[in-house]
Amino acid sequence: MSTWLDDALTIAQAGVLGEYDVSPTAVVLGGGRNVQISLAGLRDEEEPEQWQDAVRAIREELDAEMVVLYFSAWTTIRQEDTDTALDTLVVQVSVPGRLIFRAYEQVRTGDSGIVTCLRELPDLGDEADPLGDPLMKPSLGNVFEPSSDSFRSSDIYEDLIETVSEKLRSLPSTPEERRAILH
């Protein structure tokens, strides 16, 4: 497995450990200028592709080379001739021309219900053509195509780009300054 895929999976796993549930979250990785966004507020039943356009717009703004989407979901799998529902973390990693899926069983503490570790479910990992039918939903689809003109002319687009720009302006400029914030 390549280093970039390992890094993307590590980001997704770190986002869920110690949490109760994770709404769909996208991480756009663009040359040290990375943006994480919760997609829960962007998912409108009347416009199901709105969050895809939001991710595309951020990817375009950052000229990003990779996008990660992760979310908690109940997944039904067949084990020993019976259907079993598993509490899973689904991770999608998109790079130009490739969409990779991985799934992990979320192991939780009995008393508080927070996720304490993840077990990979190798039978639920796959690779897909980002232009084809999605293997699971929500799906990143092809985030390397341009966001739609109607989305770019919307208020949501303007708010999103302003928020991303503010976050990027507030990032420390050197690695030493970034480390100082973490400690």
Secondary structure, DSSP 8 states (H G I E B T S, - for coil): --HHHHHHHHHHHHHHTT-S----EEEEE-TT--EEEE-GGG-BTTBTTHHHHHHHHHHHHHT-SEEEEEEEEEEEEEETTEEEEEEEEEEEEEETTEEEEEEEEEEE-TTT--EEEEEE-GGG-EEE-TTS--SSSS----TTS---HHHHTSHHHHHHHHHHHHHHHTS-SSHHHHHHHH-
